[in-house]
Amino acid sequence: MTSLVRVSSSRPARRPRSRRPDDWMVRQLPVQMLAHDFFVRFVSIFQELGDTLLDDVDSVEHTVDLAVAPESSIAWLGSWIGVEKLDPSMPEDLRRRIVATSATTLATRGTVPGLRAYLELLSGSTVDVDEGGGVWRAGEVPDDTAWVRMRVAGTGALDVAAFVDMVRDEVPAHVRAELWVGTELVWDSEEDEDW
């Protein structure tokens, strides 16, 4: 009789890996070669190289898992979803959170909720976002709707220049933008020659 077993986990069940013996490649030599020290030492050189390659292959599934990926992979993973300006001087956990949040808010990128979530992540505080968009009856549309004003209390772990650089990538190109940190205007897109 066959029974069906349901796994309630959201992650697929992993098959446990068997650990390779330390002499896995040498064991594959013919018996006659095992009797000669030269062959054993010679094959051991390739076994050491093979161990390095196989260890990398064994961990390849973790390379794209943001929670455990090597620190050097964070910017690379971010580039897949358009996060191009991850400053390596930022704390590692912040860079991981930026990429993770950007991935989950990708569908709302360029909208007020997406911008608010991103600013809250970067600043670590509440954010105020005002914008000119909306829905109006025919003939009642204001002349100027493509603007956004963002206010944050602070820049979190980033200096002001890095904070502005990160925010610039999140604002749609056709929208005039102002970024205020406390009471100071730190970025005005109309005065930004590079934007």
DRENNULUM-811098 format. One record per residue (C-alpha): x, y, z; residue in three letters. Coordinates in steps of 0.1 Angstrom, whole numbers. Each point is the difference from the previous one (the first is absolute). Layout:
# DRENNULUM-811098
<pt px="X" py="Y" pz="Z" res="ala"/>
...
# end
This chain:
# DRENNULUM-811098
<pt px="0" py="0" pz="0" res="met"/>
<pt px="13" py="34" pz="-10" res="thr"/>
<pt px="-5" py="30" pz="22" res="ser"/>
<pt px="4" py="37" pz="-9" res="leu"/>
<pt px="19" py="22" pz="24" res="val"/>
<pt px="-5" py="37" pz="-1" res="arg"/>
<pt px="28" py="23" pz="10" res="val"/>
<pt px="-14" py="32" pz="16" res="ser"/>
<pt px="32" py="19" pz="-4" res="ser"/>
<pt px="3" py="27" pz="-27" res="ser"/>
<pt px="36" py="-12" pz="-8" res="arg"/>
<pt px="6" py="-32" pz="-18" res="pro"/>
<pt px="14" py="-28" pz="20" res="ala"/>
<pt px="37" py="-3" pz="-4" res="arg"/>
<pt px="17" py="-33" pz="-4" res="arg"/>
<pt px="28" py="-3" pz="25" res="pro"/>
<pt px="34" py="1" pz="-17" res="arg"/>
<pt px="24" py="-28" pz="8" res="ser"/>
<pt px="35" py="12" pz="9" res="arg"/>
<pt px="27" py="-11" pz="-24" res="arg"/>
<pt px="28" py="-20" pz="16" res="pro"/>
<pt px="33" py="19" pz="2" res="asp"/>
<pt px="16" py="-24" pz="-25" res="asp"/>
<pt px="-29" py="-2" pz="-24" res="trp"/>
<pt px="21" py="4" pz="-32" res="met"/>
<pt px="29" py="-21" pz="11" res="val"/>
<pt px="-25" py="-29" pz="7" res="arg"/>
<pt px="-8" py="0" pz="-37" res="gln"/>
<pt px="35" py="-10" pz="-10" res="leu"/>
<pt px="6" py="-36" pz="-11" res="pro"/>
<pt px="14" py="-22" pz="27" res="val"/>
<pt px="33" py="-2" pz="-17" res="gln"/>
<pt px="5" py="38" pz="1" res="met"/>
<pt px="-10" py="2" pz="36" res="leu"/>
<pt px="31" py="-20" pz="8" res="ala"/>
<pt px="23" py="28" pz="-15" res="his"/>
<pt px="5" py="31" pz="22" res="asp"/>
<pt px="6" py="22" pz="-31" res="phe"/>
<pt px="-35" py="-7" pz="-14" res="phe"/>
<pt px="-17" py="6" pz="33" res="val"/>
<pt px="18" py="33" pz="6" res="arg"/>
<pt px="-6" py="11" pz="-36" res="phe"/>
<pt px="-37" py="-7" pz="1" res="val"/>
<pt px="-3" py="16" pz="34" res="ser"/>
<pt px="10" py="34" pz="-16" res="ile"/>
<pt px="-30" py="-3" pz="-24" res="phe"/>
<pt px="-22" py="-12" pz="29" res="gln"/>
<pt px="8" py="32" pz="19" res="glu"/>
<pt px="-10" py="21" pz="-30" res="leu"/>
<pt px="-31" py="-21" pz="-5" res="gly"/>
<pt px="-10" py="5" pz="36" res="asp"/>
<pt px="0" py="38" pz="-5" res="thr"/>
<pt px="-21" py="-3" pz="-31" res="leu"/>
<pt px="-25" py="-25" pz="15" res="leu"/>
<pt px="-4" py="22" pz="32" res="asp"/>
<pt px="-9" py="29" pz="-23" res="asp"/>
<pt px="-25" py="-22" pz="-19" res="val"/>
<pt px="-15" py="-13" pz="33" res="asp"/>
<pt px="-7" py="36" pz="11" res="ser"/>
<pt px="-12" py="14" pz="-34" res="val"/>
<pt px="-37" py="-1" pz="11" res="glu"/>
<pt px="9" py="24" pz="28" res="his"/>
<pt px="17" py="25" pz="-23" res="thr"/>
<pt px="-34" py="15" pz="-10" res="val"/>
<pt px="-16" py="-3" pz="34" res="asp"/>
<pt px="3" py="36" pz="13" res="leu"/>
<pt px="-1" py="-11" pz="37" res="ala"/>
<pt px="32" py="-21" pz="-3" res="val"/>
<pt px="17" py="11" pz="-32" res="ala"/>
<pt px="36" py="12" pz="3" res="pro"/>
<pt px="3" py="37" pz="7" res="glu"/>
<pt px="17" py="4" pz="-34" res="ser"/>
<pt px="-32" py="-12" pz="-17" res="ser"/>
<pt px="-24" py="26" pz="15" res="ile"/>
<pt px="6" py="27" pz="-27" res="ala"/>
<pt px="-1" py="-26" pz="-27" res="trp"/>
<pt px="-34" py="-13" pz="12" res="leu"/>
<pt px="-13" py="36" pz="3" res="gly"/>
<pt px="10" py="7" pz="-36" res="ser"/>
<pt px="-25" py="-26" pz="-12" res="trp"/>
<pt px="-28" py="22" pz="12" res="ile"/>
<pt px="14" py="34" pz="-8" res="gly"/>
<pt px="17" py="8" pz="33" res="val"/>
<pt px="32" py="14" pz="-14" res="glu"/>
<pt px="13" py="24" pz="27" res="lys"/>
<pt px="9" py="-22" pz="29" res="leu"/>
<pt px="29" py="17" pz="17" res="asp"/>
<pt px="24" py="-27" pz="15" res="pro"/>
<pt px="6" py="23" pz="30" res="ser"/>
<pt px="-36" py="-5" pz="11" res="met"/>
<pt px="-5" py="-25" pz="27" res="pro"/>
<pt px="-5" py="-35" pz="-14" res="glu"/>
<pt px="-34" py="-6" pz="16" res="asp"/>
<pt px="-13" py="33" pz="-15" res="leu"/>
<pt px="12" py="-10" pz="-35" res="arg"/>
<pt px="-18" py="-34" pz="4" res="arg"/>
<pt px="-32" py="17" pz="12" res="arg"/>
<pt px="1" py="25" pz="-28" res="ile"/>
<pt px="2" py="-27" pz="-26" res="val"/>
<pt px="-26" py="-21" pz="17" res="ala"/>
<pt px="-24" py="29" pz="4" res="thr"/>
<pt px="6" py="11" pz="-36" res="ser"/>
<pt px="-9" py="-35" pz="-11" res="ala"/>
<pt px="-32" py="-1" pz="20" res="thr"/>
<pt px="-11" py="36" pz="-10" res="thr"/>
<pt px="10" py="-4" pz="-37" res="leu"/>
<pt px="-36" py="1" pz="-11" res="ala"/>
<pt px="-6" py="33" pz="18" res="thr"/>
<pt px="33" py="16" pz="-11" res="arg"/>
<pt px="-6" py="36" pz="-10" res="gly"/>
<pt px="-32" py="3" pz="19" res="thr"/>
<pt px="-6" py="18" pz="33" res="val"/>
<pt px="-3" py="-33" pz="20" res="pro"/>
<pt px="31" py="-14" pz="-16" res="gly"/>
<pt px="19" py="33" pz="6" res="leu"/>
<pt px="-12" py="2" pz="36" res="arg"/>
<pt px="11" py="-36" pz="8" res="ala"/>
<pt px="34" py="6" pz="-16" res="tyr"/>
<pt px="6" py="33" pz="19" res="leu"/>
<pt px="-11" py="-16" pz="33" res="glu"/>
<pt px="25" py="-28" pz="-6" res="leu"/>
<pt px="29" py="24" pz="-8" res="leu"/>
<pt px="-8" py="26" pz="27" res="ser"/>
<pt px="-11" py="-24" pz="27" res="gly"/>
<pt px="-29" py="24" pz="9" res="ser"/>
<pt px="-34" py="11" pz="-11" res="thr"/>
<pt px="-2" py="19" pz="-33" res="val"/>
<pt px="-24" py="25" pz="-14" res="asp"/>
<pt px="-6" py="-1" pz="-38" res="val"/>
<pt px="-22" py="25" pz="-18" res="asp"/>
<pt px="-6" py="-2" pz="-37" res="glu"/>
<pt px="-21" py="17" pz="-27" res="gly"/>
<pt px="-15" py="-32" pz="-15" res="gly"/>
<pt px="-36" py="-10" pz="4" res="gly"/>
<pt px="-33" py="-7" pz="-18" res="val"/>
<pt px="-22" py="29" pz="-12" res="trp"/>
<pt px="-31" py="5" pz="-20" res="arg"/>
<pt px="4" py="9" pz="-36" res="ala"/>
<pt px="10" py="37" pz="-4" res="gly"/>
<pt px="10" py="3" pz="37" res="glu"/>
<pt px="36" py="-13" pz="-3" res="val"/>
<pt px="25" py="25" pz="15" res="pro"/>
<pt px="27" py="14" pz="-22" res="asp"/>
<pt px="28" py="-14" pz="21" res="asp"/>
<pt px="-3" py="-36" pz="12" res="thr"/>
<pt px="36" py="-14" pz="-5" res="ala"/>
<pt px="16" py="9" pz="33" res="trp"/>
<pt px="10" py="-16" pz="33" res="val"/>
<pt px="12" py="14" pz="33" res="arg"/>
<pt px="17" py="-24" pz="24" res="met"/>
<pt px="7" py="8" pz="36" res="arg"/>
<pt px="21" py="-22" pz="23" res="val"/>
<pt px="13" py="7" pz="35" res="ala"/>
<pt px="35" py="-14" pz="-7" res="gly"/>
<pt px="21" py="-20" pz="-24" res="thr"/>
<pt px="5" py="-31" pz="22" res="gly"/>
<pt px="34" py="-16" pz="-5" res="ala"/>
<pt px="7" py="19" pz="-32" res="leu"/>
<pt px="16" py="34" pz="-5" res="asp"/>
<pt px="-22" py="26" pz="-18" res="val"/>
<pt px="17" py="-4" pz="-34" res="ala"/>
<pt px="-4" py="-38" pz="1" res="ala"/>
<pt px="-36" py="3" pz="11" res="phe"/>
<pt px="-8" py="24" pz="-28" res="val"/>
<pt px="17" py="-23" pz="-25" res="asp"/>
<pt px="-21" py="-29" pz="11" res="met"/>
<pt px="-33" py="20" pz="-1" res="val"/>
<pt px="8" py="14" pz="-35" res="arg"/>
<pt px="-3" py="-35" pz="-15" res="asp"/>
<pt px="-35" py="-5" pz="15" res="glu"/>
<pt px="-17" py="32" pz="-13" res="val"/>
<pt px="-15" py="-3" pz="-35" res="pro"/>
<pt px="20" py="21" pz="-26" res="ala"/>
<pt px="-30" py="22" pz="-10" res="his"/>
<pt px="-8" py="10" pz="36" res="val"/>
<pt px="14" py="31" pz="16" res="arg"/>
<pt px="12" py="-9" pz="35" res="ala"/>
<pt px="11" py="16" pz="32" res="glu"/>
<pt px="16" py="-18" pz="29" res="leu"/>
<pt px="1" py="15" pz="34" res="trp"/>
<pt px="20" py="-13" pz="29" res="val"/>
<pt px="-15" py="17" pz="31" res="gly"/>
<pt px="-3" py="36" pz="-10" res="thr"/>
<pt px="27" py="0" pz="-27" res="glu"/>
<pt px="-7" py="-4" pz="-37" res="leu"/>
<pt px="28" py="-25" pz="-10" res="val"/>
<pt px="-11" py="-8" pz="-36" res="trp"/>
<pt px="-21" py="18" pz="-25" res="asp"/>
<pt px="-2" py="-18" pz="-34" res="ser"/>
<pt px="-4" py="32" pz="-19" res="glu"/>
<pt px="34" py="12" pz="12" res="glu"/>
<pt px="17" py="-34" pz="-5" res="asp"/>
<pt px="19" py="1" pz="-33" res="glu"/>
<pt px="7" py="-37" pz="1" res="asp"/>
<pt px="-36" py="-11" pz="4" res="trp"/>
# end
